[in-house]
Amino acid sequence: MKLLQMNHVQKSFNDETLHVLKDISLSVEKGEVVAIIGPSGSGKSTLLRCATLLERIDSGEVCFDGHYAARTGDDGAAVYADKAELKQIRNYFGLVFQQFNLFPHYSVLKNVMDAPICVQKRDRAEVEASARKTLEKMGLGDKADAYPCQLSGGQQQRVAIARTLAPEPTVLFMDEPLSNLDAKLRLEMRSELQRLHIDTGSTFIYVTHDQMEAMTLATKICLIENGVLQQYDAPLDVYAKPNNVFVADFVGNPAINFIDASGAQQSDGTLTLSA
């Protein structure tokens, strides 16, 4: 079942002089983990922000579970749904950013409770029960009364993720959530995210610079470069069956070896190469 569908999405800045996303089309199925990777400045975060409606697209379509947030109008520009429809669509997803953005004067429990009360206007007792359950899943059940300054970096990131999971979103968007952590904590949080995906059954869409994270966490890799979608496939297919030279060169460590050669196709269809 297609949970997120983006069709022919275009996005520019600076009065259309800076073309950041160029005809991006992709679909995300329920339960998938999609890692968006690419060089710095390739458009990864812009793609995420367009998918989460934080940026308005210039043209194309963005659809959540059959509900159109934006679609191409008669003039070729994107037309957005009305406020009521957009509010309903936004209930589908949660956001985790690179910065933890925890309230320092709130306890861990209140940090997790705050978002669902404000956004969904749910009963406070129900929200508290849900928040405590989420903290238990994140291994933070004994930290409910602690404050952010009393937690390690990894614990603070888990609180940020718990806060996003408490409203039970269908899709969890993450923009480089582990980049502020040291190598050991990143490894631990990578395992936490894998476990979390299995436990919650949520769909994850994840921007990262770390290819190891992408290859171990993702069910699909979305590789973009200069605003162009280069390949959208399972991790092993991106690694073993690259679409082009850029993909072959970008994915993998150590990098692939290239040899300059010329070739000629024979009458039987075979290719003869010469260095």
C-alpha angles and dihedrals in degrees: 000000000000108000098173124024124183117183126190093332116188125186130178136174135200095042092314094304091113109057104196104167119035118195097319115185124175141137130213121208124215112274096019127131109217118190116200110207137167142120121305110284094019094122102262098134092039089055090051092047091050091050091051092046093243087121125040114233120227095222140346133060136290116190131178117198092330095316114115114223091177135003136173113274129212091273092053094253124116116266116201128217119253122274095264092053093045090051090053091048093049089058087069096069146046129202131221116186135198091256115063093226093195120163104249094206093052125082119241090259093050091047090056093043096048100074099050093046093050097041104036102023091225125168110281095229091051091049093049091051090049092047093051091048091051092048089053090053089051092050092249101108091120092050098061094112096040124102126235093253089061093057133082121244092260092050092049090052090050089052089052090051092045090052089054094046096048094082087053098238120198092221126033115203117198126187108201093312095172101045093097093056128088120251095266094049091046089056091049093047091048088060090045091054092049091051091044092053091053094045098046102032088218124151113247126205109186134186114204143157091205111094091192090058090048095048095046100039105035133084087192134026120214106197117188131176127185090351094305123116104237099179138350110191146113112298095251091049091052089050100041101029107034116184094222145354093275092057092045091051097043101047122067139036120261092036121246119266119243125203123194109234142151126222143193128203115233126219090258091056097255121130122234115203130198125187 
